[in-house]
Amino acid sequence: MVRRIGGSRRKSRSKFKKHYKQRGKISLRRFFQRFDVGEHVALVAEPAYQKGMYRARFHGKAGTIQGIRGRAYEVMIHDGNKEKTLLVHPVHLKKV
């Protein structure tokens, strides 16, 4: 049997790369932003902060906030015909 080599960020170098002018410290506003249930958000990863990050195939998708679990938000997205719920840290979310 063949074993898959690599983790969740495999082959995502160009996808999660920041523009050279956007590099540096992360704004605290992104950490402490609040969202309400039912609000529409976009999944925009902050590559410098790996906690609460989703898988690379969901990058750029939009969804709705379903609830709060700890510091993270439950985001419901459509992946093909299925509805999926992701747990995402607010630093990786952006209002639409």
Residue frames as qw, qx, qy, qz and C-alpha x, y, z in Angstrom:
[[0.000, 0.889, 0.458, 0.000, 0.00, 0.00, 0.00],
 [0.410, 0.437, -0.011, 0.800, 1.25, 3.47, -0.86],
 [0.330, -0.663, -0.443, 0.506, 1.49, 6.03, 1.93],
 [0.214, 0.883, 0.200, 0.366, 0.73, 9.67, 1.25],
 [0.582, -0.157, -0.213, 0.769, 3.62, 11.93, 2.16],
 [0.067, 0.320, 0.062, 0.943, 2.95, 15.42, 3.44],
 [0.021, -0.387, -0.684, 0.618, 0.57, 17.29, 5.65],
 [0.237, 0.767, 0.565, -0.191, -2.29, 19.73, 5.28],
 [0.098, 0.880, -0.113, -0.452, -0.13, 22.48, 3.74],
 [0.581, -0.096, 0.657, 0.470, 1.38, 20.25, 1.06],
 [0.336, 0.348, 0.579, 0.657, 1.60, 21.91, -2.40],
 [0.060, -0.894, -0.444, 0.002, 0.22, 25.21, -1.06],
 [0.518, -0.278, 0.004, 0.809, 3.33, 27.38, -1.35],
 [0.095, 0.186, 0.325, 0.922, 1.98, 29.75, -3.98],
 [0.315, -0.625, -0.615, -0.364, -1.61, 29.63, -2.72],
 [0.530, -0.754, -0.335, 0.196, -0.81, 30.81, 0.83],
 [0.559, 0.017, -0.015, 0.829, 1.99, 33.19, -0.17],
 [0.040, -0.872, -0.300, 0.385, 1.63, 36.86, 0.79],
 [0.460, 0.809, 0.033, 0.365, 2.57, 39.79, -1.38],
 [0.634, 0.052, -0.325, 0.700, 5.94, 41.18, -0.35],
 [0.042, -0.433, 0.093, -0.895, 4.36, 44.51, 0.64],
 [0.692, -0.487, -0.194, -0.497, 1.86, 42.79, 2.94],
 [0.763, -0.057, -0.555, 0.326, 4.47, 40.94, 5.00],
 [0.052, 0.421, -0.428, 0.798, 5.27, 41.85, 8.59],
 [0.121, 0.079, 0.773, -0.618, 3.30, 41.95, 11.82],
 [0.145, -0.487, -0.796, -0.329, -0.32, 40.90, 11.73],
 [0.229, -0.411, 0.041, -0.881, -2.81, 43.59, 12.67],
 [0.061, 0.087, 0.845, -0.525, -4.52, 42.99, 16.01],
 [0.531, 0.209, 0.050, -0.819, -7.76, 44.16, 14.41],
 [0.624, 0.173, -0.661, -0.379, -7.86, 40.90, 12.46],
 [0.273, 0.022, -0.905, 0.326, -7.51, 38.86, 15.68],
 [0.079, 0.268, 0.660, -0.698, -10.26, 40.63, 17.61],
 [0.365, -0.001, -0.359, -0.859, -12.84, 41.12, 14.85],
 [0.403, 0.164, 0.770, -0.467, -16.34, 39.92, 15.72],
 [0.278, -0.044, -0.697, -0.659, -18.93, 38.27, 13.51],
 [0.600, 0.011, 0.388, -0.699, -22.63, 37.67, 14.06],
 [0.464, 0.129, 0.876, 0.035, -24.47, 34.43, 13.34],
 [0.528, 0.682, 0.505, -0.047, -25.75, 34.46, 9.75],
 [0.072, 0.874, -0.239, -0.417, -23.13, 36.92, 8.51],
 [0.872, 0.471, 0.024, 0.134, -21.40, 36.22, 5.19],
 [0.376, -0.770, 0.438, 0.270, -17.61, 35.84, 5.29],
 [0.742, 0.576, -0.342, -0.017, -14.82, 34.93, 2.89],
 [0.886, -0.362, 0.142, 0.252, -12.06, 32.46, 3.75],
 [0.430, 0.815, -0.273, 0.277, -8.83, 34.44, 3.30],
 [0.878, -0.279, -0.230, 0.313, -5.92, 32.70, 5.02],
 [0.120, -0.922, 0.350, -0.115, -3.30, 34.49, 7.10],
 [0.874, 0.243, -0.397, 0.140, -0.27, 32.27, 6.38],
 [0.196, 0.523, -0.583, 0.590, 1.79, 33.62, 9.28],
 [0.463, -0.223, 0.584, -0.628, -0.74, 32.23, 11.80],
 [0.335, 0.092, -0.887, -0.302, -1.41, 28.52, 11.38],
 [0.111, 0.208, 0.857, -0.459, -3.85, 27.90, 14.25],
 [0.412, 0.552, 0.512, -0.513, -7.45, 27.60, 13.16],
 [0.229, 0.462, -0.510, -0.688, -6.54, 27.47, 9.47],
 [0.851, 0.284, 0.278, -0.344, -8.67, 25.46, 7.04],
 [0.727, 0.009, 0.566, 0.389, -7.44, 23.14, 4.30],
 [0.154, -0.345, 0.386, 0.841, -6.02, 24.68, 1.13],
 [0.091, 0.318, 0.801, 0.499, -8.87, 23.51, -1.10],
 [0.088, -0.792, -0.595, 0.106, -11.30, 25.85, 0.71],
 [0.319, -0.384, 0.017, 0.866, -9.15, 28.95, 0.14],
 [0.066, 0.039, -0.353, -0.932, -11.14, 31.82, -1.36],
 [0.232, -0.460, -0.812, -0.274, -14.57, 30.30, -0.70],
 [0.273, -0.321, 0.162, -0.892, -17.40, 32.22, 0.93],
 [0.397, -0.318, -0.860, 0.053, -19.70, 30.96, 3.66],
 [0.402, -0.684, -0.111, -0.599, -21.96, 31.95, 6.53],
 [0.004, -0.337, 0.733, -0.591, -21.28, 32.02, 10.25],
 [0.631, -0.328, -0.649, -0.270, -23.22, 29.25, 12.01],
 [0.687, -0.708, -0.162, -0.037, -21.94, 29.74, 15.57],
 [0.064, 0.786, -0.531, 0.312, -18.99, 30.30, 17.86],
 [0.946, -0.235, -0.208, 0.087, -16.90, 27.54, 19.40],
 [0.690, -0.391, -0.035, 0.608, -14.26, 28.86, 21.77],
 [0.125, -0.616, 0.186, 0.755, -12.19, 31.45, 19.91],
 [0.123, -0.039, 0.760, 0.637, -13.10, 30.02, 16.51],
 [0.558, 0.293, 0.092, -0.771, -16.18, 30.44, 14.33],
 [0.544, 0.203, 0.810, 0.083, -18.21, 27.69, 12.70],
 [0.283, 0.488, -0.306, -0.767, -18.42, 28.56, 9.01],
 [0.701, 0.306, 0.638, -0.084, -20.80, 26.68, 6.72],
 [0.138, 0.522, -0.513, -0.667, -19.65, 26.44, 3.08],
 [0.880, 0.354, 0.175, -0.265, -20.83, 24.60, -0.01],
 [0.208, -0.498, 0.772, 0.337, -18.31, 22.12, -1.40],
 [0.121, -0.057, -0.878, -0.460, -19.92, 20.87, -4.58],
 [0.508, -0.444, -0.526, -0.518, -23.33, 19.53, -3.54],
 [0.631, -0.399, -0.589, 0.309, -22.40, 19.10, 0.14],
 [0.220, -0.883, 0.083, -0.407, -22.62, 21.57, 2.99],
 [0.745, -0.013, -0.460, 0.482, -19.55, 21.47, 5.21],
 [0.389, -0.914, -0.042, -0.110, -18.85, 23.14, 8.53],
 [0.653, 0.344, -0.338, 0.584, -15.34, 24.44, 9.19],
 [0.519, -0.786, -0.182, 0.282, -13.86, 25.73, 12.43],
 [0.540, 0.539, 0.028, 0.646, -11.90, 28.85, 11.52],
 [0.411, -0.468, -0.268, 0.735, -9.99, 31.38, 13.62],
 [0.214, 0.899, 0.311, -0.223, -11.17, 34.97, 12.99],
 [0.207, -0.666, 0.406, 0.590, -7.76, 36.02, 11.62],
 [0.260, -0.019, 0.822, 0.506, -8.54, 33.91, 8.52],
 [0.202, 0.668, 0.716, 0.026, -11.98, 35.47, 7.91],
 [0.087, -0.102, 0.146, 0.980, -13.01, 38.60, 6.05],
 [0.391, 0.531, 0.519, -0.544, -16.44, 40.23, 5.81],
 [0.297, 0.257, 0.695, 0.603, -18.11, 40.03, 2.41]]
